[in-house]
Amino acid sequence: SNQGAERMKKLLITLLLISPFSFADWGDVYYCQMTSFSKVTFEGERTNYTLEKFQFKLDKTKNAMVFGKSGIFKNTVMELREGFTFPSQEVWFADGEFTNVFFQKGKFLYSNTNHLGLSAISADCDKF
């Protein structure tokens, strides 16, 4: 019956509204807390650093992750990699100079390699 179809439609809409990943998209802002932050020198010395918070926005016009005005990534813009960016599924790769980021469903991984050595950061992010 038509009434059953209507009821099903209402149920689906309700489920979409309560699902945390249903509206992932461009313009979303994520607040992140590092779970690890370390650097390794050419000599193989590893140092762990204080775990910080940071935030970024998924900016469609810039096709990039645009980071907030404070923290380690202060005002950084990391371009999203063509063909590896699926905002609606909360999965993307991004690149900066000497840097790579992979993001998947609230998990953030960052690496940077330069003349000072290697930096690695992992973080948990929530959307607001």
C-alpha angles and dihedrals in degrees: 000000000000091000091061091052090051091050091050091050091052091049092051092049090050091050091050091051094053097042110101095215099045099098103035105145150127114312093035116141119216127200113206138195118198116238093188137005122179142152130210122201127212087260089059096251111150124205126187118214136204112283110244138191122237140166139213141182127220101234117197097189092054092034086224151104104258113200127213129262095263141045132043095315092047110173092343119155116203116190118229115240116247114246093014100072122098107161094175089059092040094240126125147137122223133187136204131170104304089348140106130189129189119189126187127169097324096326117113126194124184133180131180126184122188143134090296095054136257130326123195127187132178124186144173114231133196126197121233 
